[in-house]
Amino acid sequence: MKRDHAGRFVRADGMANVLTGLGDVFRDKATGTRLLANADLTQHQIDALYHDDGLAAKIVDMPANDLTREGFEIRDFDGDLQAVESGLETLAALEHLSDLDRWGSAYGGAILGAAIDDGLPAYEPLDLGRIQRVRGLFVLDRHCVTPVWSRGRSVGEPDGYMIVTDGPEADAIQGRLIHASRVQKFCGGTPLSRLQRQLRMGWGVSVYKRVWERLRRILVAYGYGETILQDISVDVFTIAGLAEAMQRGQEEYVRKRLMSMQLGKDVLHGVALDAGTKERPAEGYVTQSRSVTGVRELIEMFVNGLVSAVPIPRSELLGETTGGLNTGTNSGEKRTYNAFIKGRQTRYGTRWINWILELLFASKEGPTRGVVPPKWTVHWHSLMTPTESEVADLEYKIAQTDEIRWRTGAASSDDIRYTRIELGSRGCLEERPDGEDPPDMPDEDAAIERGSREDASTGRGRGDGSIGRSSWRIRRAGAGAERRADEGDPRAGWPDRAQGAADRVRRGDAADRRAGRRAHASRSAAHARVAAQLRARGRTGTGRDSATERRAS
């Protein structure tokens, strides 16, 4: 700002217009706008917001619930996985992680503590080698604990926390002071500068701080909207000589007259009016409606302001039912929200779960009896829940891709079956481990399977001692034809199907082509047996049986 020749303050930068007053501090109202820091919400204000307003509660509850909604799985672990999962369920690990995220976001800080039997007081550092049992977990928000620093320090991470509230947590740790190594702290996920965190004794800020002004506008707008609805119609009474009566001090008469009219309208659903005389005009009554045009758009503007300040999709935050294209689980806003939750899982959830797992593994009564595995991985399940139609489309595309790989020789049929059917995987194809045979066949295929395994043991077949899956299917078809022939129901279509299968095998890799030759020999033997049975039974004539006999002969 600087003064002009007339002594007025004018802007020295930015846009200004002398004629319209744009940029003039005395003529442009916008120049009076100042940015003021909002005060932190108190504990009682946060309690009132969370417990009394459903929209405010959603802002905290939805990310906390979705953090653990689909759960996780432990990979690269060689021990008893079922025992580990049972231990996590006993500790209610997922529920405590959700509460840690919930109260840490709402109040700007919370801790997840563990009640551990290690022979040491809770204010001593945790020693993994002395853990006998993990008795339970607990979550306390920032107002239930006070950070404690040793040697007079008051900066950096605290050395422990003093429990300042009464409850079972103090009894669980047999004291009120707990060391920082026995807890996990969460400060709400809102980044703060070093100075701001130091001013708050190491805690963060509530998520309500950033959205409070926008949330307040919505609550006020809803309140004004309710007031407008109550006064949407106005009763207008016409009383003869009202002005003269007020001048003569007859206010009581006017008040009683108006009350009698309103009482009659409410009770009798009618109004008694004076018909008047020649000298005095009659009384009148009319209802006038007020327009509410623009109120909906105004409230919608405030709602959009709140939606833009939170990562939750509008449809889920407001409970709206959307329709049309790109509004389902694959919509952009839901993908963005799922990415936000995935980031919180990676940044915070994985660290919390690994801490709990380390306590379980180090426990002498835990699933590994005190032996901490050298490696394990926490993998969070996807939040995207596909519909049946989406699953079917994915399976169809995977099947098309596998067929192209098989026809071009990039993958064998045995690898496809092993990966897709036996492992149930939708990822990359995997080879069957050496020495592992396909699942057991039905009894009718036992003889053929034994013969094929003998061939494999002598070096014939795929060359690595395993049996191609395509040749196994053809042998199943040959055995089925033999069984049908024994039952007196030879089917003419079997040789064609077997021939087609053999042709497909010949287009595969070299191992499957050798399996096709074995299938051809099996098919020829089956043809001979079918023809012999037909001739022995003397079945002749036209139709299917004759065609079967001609092909078999």
C-alpha positions as CSV (number, residue, x, y, z in Angstrom):
1,M,0.0,0.0,0.0
2,K,1.0,3.6,-0.6
3,R,-0.6,7.0,-0.7
4,D,-1.6,8.8,-3.8
5,H,-1.5,12.6,-4.4
6,A,-4.8,13.0,-2.5
7,G,-3.5,11.1,0.5
8,R,-5.6,8.0,-0.1
9,F,-4.2,4.4,0.3
10,V,-3.9,2.6,-3.0
11,R,-2.4,-0.8,-3.9
12,A,1.1,-0.9,-5.3
13,D,0.6,-4.3,-7.1
14,G,-2.2,-6.4,-8.5
15,M,-5.2,-5.3,-10.5
16,A,-6.7,-1.8,-10.0
17,N,-9.3,0.4,-11.7
18,V,-9.7,4.0,-10.9
19,L,-13.1,4.3,-12.4
20,T,-14.8,1.3,-10.8
21,G,-12.8,1.4,-7.6
22,L,-11.3,-2.1,-8.0
23,G,-8.2,-2.3,-5.7
24,D,-9.1,0.9,-3.8
25,V,-9.2,0.1,-0.1
26,F,-11.9,2.7,0.5
27,R,-14.2,1.7,-2.4
28,D,-13.5,-2.0,-3.0
29,K,-14.9,-4.2,-0.2
30,A,-12.8,-7.2,-1.2
31,T,-9.6,-5.4,-0.1
32,G,-10.9,-5.6,3.5
33,T,-10.6,-9.4,3.5
34,R,-8.0,-10.7,5.9
35,L,-6.8,-14.3,6.6
36,L,-7.3,-15.1,10.3
37,A,-6.1,-18.3,12.0
38,N,-9.0,-20.3,13.5
39,A,-8.7,-21.4,17.1
40,D,-8.4,-25.1,17.8
41,L,-11.7,-26.8,18.7
42,T,-12.0,-27.8,22.3
43,Q,-12.6,-31.4,23.5
44,H,-16.2,-30.6,24.3
45,Q,-16.8,-29.0,20.9
46,I,-15.3,-32.1,19.2
47,D,-17.5,-34.4,21.4
48,A,-20.6,-32.4,20.4
49,L,-19.7,-32.6,16.7
50,Y,-19.0,-36.3,16.7
51,H,-21.8,-37.5,18.9
52,D,-24.6,-35.1,17.9
53,D,-24.1,-34.6,14.1
54,G,-24.2,-37.5,11.7
55,L,-22.5,-35.6,8.9
56,A,-19.6,-34.6,11.1
57,A,-19.3,-38.2,12.4
58,K,-19.0,-39.5,8.9
59,I,-15.9,-37.4,8.2
60,V,-14.1,-39.4,10.9
61,D,-15.8,-42.8,10.8
62,M,-15.7,-43.6,7.1
63,P,-11.9,-43.5,6.7
64,A,-11.4,-45.2,10.0
65,N,-13.8,-48.1,9.1
66,D,-12.5,-48.4,5.6
67,L,-8.9,-48.7,6.8
68,T,-9.7,-52.2,8.1
69,R,-12.9,-53.0,6.2
70,E,-11.4,-55.7,3.8
71,G,-8.7,-56.8,6.2
72,F,-5.2,-58.0,5.2
73,E,-3.2,-61.2,4.7
74,I,0.3,-62.2,5.8
75,R,2.6,-63.4,3.1
76,D,6.1,-64.8,3.0
77,F,5.5,-66.4,6.4
78,D,6.6,-70.1,6.9
79,G,5.0,-70.7,10.2
80,D,1.4,-71.6,11.3
81,L,-0.6,-68.9,9.7
82,Q,-3.8,-70.0,11.3
83,A,-2.4,-69.6,14.8
84,V,-1.2,-66.0,13.9
85,E,-4.7,-65.1,12.6
86,S,-6.2,-66.6,15.8
87,G,-3.9,-64.5,17.9
88,L,-4.8,-61.3,16.0
89,E,-8.5,-62.1,16.4
90,T,-8.1,-62.7,20.2
91,L,-6.5,-59.2,20.5
92,A,-9.2,-57.6,18.3
93,A,-6.3,-56.1,16.3
94,L,-8.5,-54.7,13.4
95,E,-10.9,-53.0,15.8
96,H,-8.1,-51.3,17.8
97,L,-6.5,-50.1,14.5
98,S,-9.8,-48.6,13.4
99,D,-10.2,-46.9,16.8
100,L,-6.7,-45.5,16.7
101,D,-7.4,-43.9,13.4
102,R,-10.8,-42.7,14.5
103,W,-9.8,-41.0,17.8
104,G,-6.5,-39.8,16.4
105,S,-8.2,-38.1,13.5
106,A,-11.0,-36.6,15.7
107,Y,-8.9,-35.3,18.6
108,G,-5.6,-34.8,16.8
109,G,-3.8,-37.6,18.6
110,A,-4.2,-41.0,20.2
111,I,-2.0,-43.9,21.3
112,L,-2.3,-47.7,20.8
113,G,-0.9,-49.5,23.9
114,A,-0.2,-53.1,24.7
115,A,-0.5,-54.8,28.1
116,I,2.5,-57.2,28.1
117,D,3.8,-59.7,30.6
118,D,7.6,-59.2,30.4
119,G,8.5,-59.0,34.1
120,L,9.2,-55.3,33.8
121,P,7.2,-52.2,34.9
122,A,5.4,-50.4,32.1
123,Y,7.6,-47.3,32.4
124,E,10.7,-49.4,31.4
125,P,11.7,-49.8,27.7
126,L,10.2,-52.9,26.0
127,D,12.4,-56.0,25.8
128,L,11.2,-58.4,23.1
129,G,13.3,-61.2,24.5
130,R,11.4,-61.2,27.8
131,I,7.9,-61.2,26.6
132,Q,5.9,-64.1,27.9
133,R,2.4,-63.1,26.8
134,V,0.5,-60.2,25.2
135,R,-2.6,-59.8,27.4
136,G,-4.4,-57.2,25.3
137,L,-4.5,-53.9,23.5
138,F,-6.0,-50.5,24.3
139,V,-6.6,-47.1,22.6
140,L,-6.5,-43.8,24.4
141,D,-7.0,-40.3,22.8
142,R,-4.7,-37.4,23.5
143,H,-6.9,-36.0,26.3
144,C,-6.5,-39.2,28.3
145,V,-2.6,-39.1,28.4
146,T,0.1,-36.6,28.9
147,P,3.5,-36.8,27.1
148,V,6.5,-37.1,29.5
149,W,10.1,-36.2,28.7
150,S,13.1,-37.2,30.7
151,R,15.9,-35.0,31.9
152,G,13.9,-31.9,31.5
153,R,13.5,-32.1,27.8
154,S,10.3,-30.8,26.1
155,V,11.1,-31.2,22.4
156,G,11.2,-34.2,20.2
157,E,9.3,-37.4,20.7
158,P,8.3,-38.0,24.4
159,D,9.9,-40.8,26.4
160,G,6.6,-42.0,27.8
161,Y,3.0,-41.1,28.5
162,M,1.1,-40.6,31.8
163,I,-2.4,-41.9,31.9
164,V,-4.5,-39.1,33.4
165,T,-7.9,-40.7,33.3
166,D,-9.4,-43.5,35.4
167,G,-10.1,-46.7,33.6
168,P,-9.0,-50.3,33.1
169,E,-6.0,-49.3,31.1
170,A,-4.1,-48.2,34.2
171,D,-4.9,-51.5,35.8
172,A,-3.8,-53.5,32.7
173,I,-0.3,-52.0,32.7
174,Q,-0.2,-51.9,36.6
175,G,0.5,-48.2,36.7
176,R,-0.1,-44.9,35.0
177,L,3.2,-44.3,33.3
178,I,4.0,-46.3,30.1
179,H,7.1,-46.1,28.0
180,A,7.0,-44.9,24.5
181,S,8.3,-48.2,23.1
182,R,5.2,-49.9,24.4
183,V,2.8,-47.7,22.4
184,Q,2.1,-46.6,18.8
185,K,1.2,-42.9,18.4
186,F,-1.1,-41.5,15.7
187,C,-1.4,-37.7,15.3
188,G,-4.3,-37.5,12.9
189,G,-2.5,-37.6,9.6
190,T,-2.5,-33.8,9.2
191,P,1.1,-32.6,8.6
192,L,2.3,-29.9,10.9
193,S,5.4,-27.8,11.0
194,R,8.0,-28.5,13.7
195,L,6.9,-25.3,15.6
196,Q,3.2,-26.1,15.4
197,R,3.8,-29.6,16.7
198,Q,6.0,-28.3,19.5
199,L,3.3,-25.8,20.5
200,R,0.9,-28.8,20.8
201,M,3.3,-31.0,22.8
202,G,3.9,-33.3,20.0
203,W,0.2,-33.8,19.0
204,G,-1.5,-33.0,15.8
205,V,-4.8,-31.1,15.0
206,S,-8.3,-32.5,14.6
207,V,-9.6,-33.1,11.1
208,Y,-12.6,-30.9,12.1
209,K,-10.3,-27.8,12.3
210,R,-9.9,-27.6,8.6
211,V,-13.6,-28.2,7.7
212,W,-15.3,-26.5,10.7
213,E,-16.1,-23.2,8.9
214,R,-17.6,-25.0,5.9
215,L,-19.5,-27.5,8.2
216,R,-20.8,-24.5,10.2
217,R,-22.1,-22.8,7.1
218,I,-24.1,-26.0,6.2
219,L,-25.5,-26.3,9.7
220,V,-26.5,-22.7,9.7
221,A,-28.0,-22.9,6.2
222,Y,-30.1,-25.9,7.3
223,G,-31.3,-24.0,10.3
224,Y,-32.3,-21.0,8.2
225,G,-34.0,-23.3,5.8
226,E,-36.1,-24.7,8.6
227,T,-37.0,-21.2,9.7
228,I,-38.1,-20.3,6.2
229,L,-40.3,-23.3,6.0
230,Q,-42.0,-22.4,9.2
231,D,-42.7,-18.9,7.9
232,I,-43.4,-19.9,4.3
233,S,-47.0,-18.6,4.7
234,V,-48.0,-15.4,6.4
235,D,-51.5,-14.6,7.7
236,V,-52.6,-11.0,6.9
237,F,-55.5,-9.6,9.0
238,T,-57.3,-6.4,8.0
239,I,-58.9,-4.6,11.0
240,A,-60.9,-1.5,10.5
241,G,-59.6,1.5,12.4
242,L,-56.4,-0.3,13.5
243,A,-54.2,2.9,13.2
244,E,-56.7,5.0,15.2
245,A,-57.0,2.3,17.9
246,M,-53.3,2.2,18.3
247,Q,-53.2,6.0,18.6
248,R,-55.9,6.0,21.3
249,G,-53.9,3.5,23.3
250,Q,-56.1,0.5,22.6
251,E,-53.2,-1.9,22.0
252,E,-54.8,-4.5,24.3
253,Y,-58.0,-4.5,22.2
254,V,-55.9,-5.0,19.0
255,R,-53.9,-7.8,20.6
256,K,-56.9,-9.7,21.9
257,R,-58.6,-9.4,18.5
258,L,-55.6,-10.8,16.6
259,M,-55.3,-13.7,19.1
260,S,-59.0,-14.5,18.8
261,M,-58.5,-14.7,15.0
262,Q,-55.4,-16.9,15.2
263,L,-57.1,-19.2,17.8
264,G,-60.1,-19.6,15.6
265,K,-57.9,-20.5,12.7
266,D,-55.9,-23.1,14.6
267,V,-58.8,-24.7,16.5
268,L,-61.9,-24.3,14.4
269,H,-60.0,-24.1,11.1
270,G,-61.9,-20.9,10.3
271,V,-61.8,-17.2,11.1
272,A,-64.7,-15.1,12.4
273,L,-64.6,-11.6,10.8
274,D,-66.7,-8.5,11.4
275,A,-68.9,-7.8,8.3
276,G,-68.8,-4.1,9.0
277,T,-71.4,-1.4,8.6
278,K,-72.1,1.5,6.4
279,E,-69.9,3.7,8.5
280,R,-67.2,1.0,9.3
281,P,-65.6,-1.2,6.7
282,A,-65.5,-5.0,7.1
283,E,-62.5,-6.9,8.5
284,G,-60.4,-9.1,6.1
285,Y,-58.1,-12.1,6.2
286,V,-55.7,-13.4,3.5
287,T,-52.7,-15.8,3.4
288,Q,-49.6,-14.8,1.5
289,S,-46.9,-17.4,0.5
290,R,-43.2,-16.5,0.6
291,S,-41.0,-17.6,-2.3
292,V,-38.2,-20.1,-1.5
293,T,-36.5,-19.8,-4.9
294,G,-32.7,-19.9,-4.7
295,V,-32.6,-21.5,-1.2
296,R,-31.8,-24.9,-2.6
297,E,-29.0,-23.6,-4.8
298,L,-27.5,-21.6,-1.9
299,I,-27.4,-24.7,0.4
300,E,-26.0,-26.7,-2.4
301,M,-23.1,-24.2,-2.7
302,F,-22.3,-24.7,0.9
303,V,-22.5,-28.5,0.6
304,N,-20.1,-28.4,-2.4
305,G,-17.7,-26.4,-0.3
306,L,-17.6,-29.1,2.4
307,V,-17.3,-32.0,-0.1
308,S,-14.3,-30.3,-1.7
309,A,-12.5,-30.2,1.7
310,V,-12.9,-33.9,2.6
311,P,-11.6,-36.9,0.7
312,I,-14.8,-38.8,1.0
313,P,-17.0,-39.2,-2.2
314,R,-20.0,-37.0,-2.3
315,S,-22.4,-39.9,-2.8
316,E,-21.2,-41.7,0.3
317,L,-20.8,-38.6,2.5
318,L,-24.3,-37.3,1.8
319,G,-26.0,-40.7,1.3
320,E,-27.0,-39.9,-2.3
321,T,-28.1,-42.5,-4.8
322,T,-26.4,-41.7,-8.1
323,G,-27.2,-43.0,-11.5
324,G,-25.9,-43.0,-15.0
325,L,-22.5,-43.8,-16.5
326,N,-19.3,-43.7,-14.4
327,T,-21.1,-43.6,-11.1
328,G,-20.5,-47.1,-9.7
329,T,-17.5,-48.6,-7.9
330,N,-15.2,-47.6,-10.8
331,S,-16.1,-43.9,-10.8
332,G,-13.3,-41.4,-10.5
333,E,-14.2,-40.1,-7.0
334,K,-14.3,-43.5,-5.5
335,R,-11.1,-44.5,-7.1
336,T,-9.5,-41.4,-5.6
337,Y,-10.9,-42.2,-2.2
338,N,-9.7,-45.8,-2.4
339,A,-6.2,-44.5,-3.3
340,F,-6.4,-42.2,-0.2
341,I,-7.3,-45.2,2.0
342,K,-4.6,-47.3,0.4
343,G,-2.0,-44.5,1.2
344,R,-3.1,-44.5,4.9
345,Q,-2.8,-48.3,5.0
346,T,0.7,-48.2,3.6
347,R,1.9,-45.3,5.7
348,Y,0.2,-46.1,9.0
349,G,-1.7,-49.4,9.0
350,T,1.3,-51.5,7.9
351,R,3.5,-50.1,10.7
352,W,0.9,-50.7,13.3
353,I,0.2,-54.3,12.2
354,N,3.9,-55.1,12.0
355,W,4.3,-53.8,15.6
356,I,1.5,-56.1,16.8
357,L,2.9,-59.1,14.9
358,E,6.3,-58.5,16.3
359,L,4.9,-58.6,19.8
360,L,3.0,-61.8,19.0
361,F,6.0,-63.5,17.5
362,A,8.3,-62.5,20.4
363,S,5.8,-63.9,23.0
364,K,6.8,-67.2,24.5
365,E,3.1,-68.2,24.4
366,G,2.6,-66.8,20.9
367,P,2.2,-68.7,17.6
368,T,6.0,-69.0,17.0
369,R,6.9,-69.6,20.7
370,G,9.1,-66.5,21.0
371,V,11.0,-66.9,17.6
372,V,10.6,-63.8,15.5
373,P,10.6,-64.8,11.8
374,P,13.2,-63.1,9.7
375,K,10.6,-62.0,7.1
376,W,6.9,-61.5,6.6
377,T,4.9,-59.2,4.5
378,V,1.5,-57.5,5.2
379,H,-0.7,-57.2,2.1
380,W,-3.9,-55.2,2.4
381,H,-6.9,-56.4,0.5
382,S,-8.4,-54.2,-2.2
383,L,-11.3,-52.0,-1.3
384,M,-12.8,-52.4,-4.7
385,T,-15.5,-55.1,-4.5
386,P,-16.3,-56.2,-8.1
387,T,-19.8,-57.3,-9.1
388,E,-20.6,-60.7,-10.5
389,S,-20.7,-59.2,-14.0
390,E,-17.3,-57.7,-13.5
391,V,-15.9,-60.9,-12.2
392,A,-17.3,-62.8,-15.2
393,D,-15.8,-60.3,-17.7
394,L,-12.4,-60.6,-16.0
395,E,-12.5,-64.4,-16.1
396,Y,-13.5,-64.3,-19.8
397,K,-10.6,-62.0,-20.7
398,I,-8.1,-64.1,-18.7
399,A,-9.4,-67.2,-20.5
400,Q,-8.9,-65.5,-23.9
401,T,-5.4,-64.5,-23.0
402,D,-4.5,-68.0,-21.8
403,E,-5.9,-69.5,-25.1
404,I,-3.8,-67.1,-27.2
405,R,-0.7,-68.1,-25.1
406,W,-1.5,-71.8,-25.6
407,R,-2.1,-71.6,-29.3
408,T,1.1,-69.6,-29.9
409,G,3.1,-72.1,-27.7
410,A,3.9,-69.5,-25.1
411,A,2.4,-71.6,-22.4
412,S,1.3,-75.3,-21.9
413,S,-2.1,-76.5,-21.0
414,D,-0.7,-78.0,-17.8
415,D,0.7,-74.7,-16.6
416,I,-2.7,-73.0,-17.4
417,R,-4.6,-75.6,-15.4
418,Y,-2.2,-75.6,-12.6
419,T,-2.3,-71.8,-12.2
420,R,-6.0,-71.1,-12.9
421,I,-7.7,-74.2,-11.4
422,E,-5.4,-75.7,-8.8
423,L,-3.9,-72.5,-7.5
424,G,-7.0,-70.3,-8.2
425,S,-4.7,-67.5,-9.3
426,R,-5.5,-64.8,-11.8
427,G,-2.0,-63.5,-12.1
428,C,1.0,-64.7,-14.1
429,L,1.1,-68.4,-15.1
430,E,3.2,-70.6,-12.9
431,E,4.9,-74.0,-13.8
432,R,4.0,-77.1,-11.8
433,P,6.8,-77.9,-9.4
434,D,9.1,-80.8,-10.4
435,G,7.8,-84.1,-9.1
436,E,4.3,-83.0,-8.4
437,D,1.6,-84.9,-10.3
438,P,-1.8,-83.7,-11.3
439,P,-4.7,-84.5,-8.9
440,D,-6.0,-88.0,-8.6
441,M,-8.1,-89.2,-11.6
442,P,-11.4,-91.1,-11.4
443,D,-11.2,-94.9,-11.0
444,E,-12.2,-95.5,-14.7
445,D,-9.0,-93.7,-15.7
446,A,-6.7,-95.4,-13.3
447,A,-5.4,-98.0,-15.7
448,I,-4.7,-95.5,-18.4
449,E,-3.0,-93.2,-16.0
450,R,-0.8,-95.9,-14.6
451,G,0.3,-96.8,-18.1
452,S,1.1,-93.2,-18.9
453,R,3.1,-92.8,-15.7
454,E,5.1,-95.9,-16.7
455,D,5.9,-94.2,-20.0
456,A,6.9,-91.1,-18.1
457,S,9.2,-93.1,-15.9
458,T,10.9,-94.6,-18.9
459,G,11.7,-91.2,-20.4
460,R,8.8,-90.9,-22.7
461,G,6.3,-88.1,-22.4
462,R,7.3,-84.5,-21.6
463,G,10.9,-85.4,-20.9
464,D,10.8,-84.1,-17.3
465,G,8.8,-87.0,-15.7
466,S,5.5,-85.1,-15.8
467,I,2.4,-85.7,-17.8
468,G,0.8,-83.2,-20.1
469,R,-2.7,-82.1,-19.1
470,S,-4.1,-82.2,-22.6
471,S,-3.1,-85.8,-23.1
472,W,-4.6,-86.7,-19.7
473,R,-8.0,-85.2,-20.9
474,I,-7.9,-87.2,-24.1
475,R,-7.2,-90.4,-22.1
476,R,-10.2,-89.5,-20.0
477,A,-12.3,-89.2,-23.2
478,G,-11.1,-92.6,-24.4
479,A,-11.8,-94.3,-21.1
480,G,-15.3,-92.7,-21.1
481,A,-16.0,-94.2,-24.5
482,E,-15.0,-97.6,-23.3
483,R,-17.3,-97.3,-20.4
484,R,-20.2,-96.2,-22.6
485,A,-19.5,-99.1,-24.9
486,D,-19.6,-101.6,-22.0
487,E,-23.0,-100.2,-21.0
488,G,-24.3,-100.7,-24.5
489,D,-24.5,-97.1,-25.4
490,P,-21.7,-96.4,-27.9
491,R,-21.6,-92.8,-29.0
492,A,-20.6,-91.9,-32.5
493,G,-19.4,-88.4,-31.6
494,W,-16.6,-89.5,-29.4
495,P,-14.0,-90.2,-32.1
496,D,-14.6,-86.8,-33.6
497,R,-14.1,-85.0,-30.3
498,A,-11.0,-87.1,-29.5
499,Q,-9.6,-86.3,-32.9
500,G,-10.2,-82.6,-32.4
501,A,-8.5,-82.8,-29.0
502,A,-5.6,-84.6,-30.6
503,D,-5.3,-82.0,-33.3
504,R,-5.2,-79.2,-30.6
505,V,-2.5,-81.1,-28.8
506,R,-0.4,-81.4,-32.0
507,R,-0.4,-77.7,-32.3
508,G,1.0,-77.3,-28.8
509,D,4.6,-77.8,-27.6
510,A,6.7,-80.9,-28.3
511,A,5.8,-82.6,-25.1
512,D,2.1,-82.4,-25.8
513,R,2.6,-83.7,-29.3
514,R,4.2,-86.8,-27.9
515,A,1.2,-87.1,-25.6
516,G,-1.1,-86.8,-28.7
517,R,0.6,-89.9,-30.2
518,R,-0.2,-91.9,-27.1
519,A,-3.8,-90.6,-27.2
520,H,-4.1,-91.7,-30.8
521,A,-3.0,-95.3,-29.9
522,S,-5.5,-95.3,-27.0
523,R,-8.2,-94.1,-29.4
524,S,-7.5,-96.8,-31.9
525,A,-7.7,-99.5,-29.2
526,A,-11.0,-98.0,-28.0
527,H,-12.4,-98.1,-31.6
528,A,-11.5,-101.7,-32.0
529,R,-13.2,-102.6,-28.7
530,V,-16.4,-100.7,-29.6
531,A,-16.6,-102.4,-33.0
532,A,-16.0,-105.9,-31.5
533,Q,-18.8,-105.3,-29.0
534,L,-21.2,-104.2,-31.7
535,R,-20.5,-107.1,-33.9
536,A,-20.9,-109.5,-30.9
537,R,-24.3,-108.1,-30.1
538,G,-25.4,-108.1,-33.8
539,R,-26.6,-104.5,-33.7
540,T,-27.2,-103.4,-37.4
541,G,-29.4,-100.9,-39.2
542,T,-29.3,-97.3,-39.8
543,G,-28.7,-94.2,-37.8
544,R,-26.2,-93.7,-35.0
545,D,-25.4,-97.3,-34.3
546,S,-24.6,-98.1,-38.0
547,A,-22.5,-94.9,-38.3
548,T,-20.6,-95.9,-35.1
549,E,-20.0,-99.4,-36.5
550,R,-18.8,-98.1,-39.8
551,R,-16.4,-95.7,-38.2
552,A,-15.2,-98.3,-35.7
553,S,-14.6,-100.9,-38.5
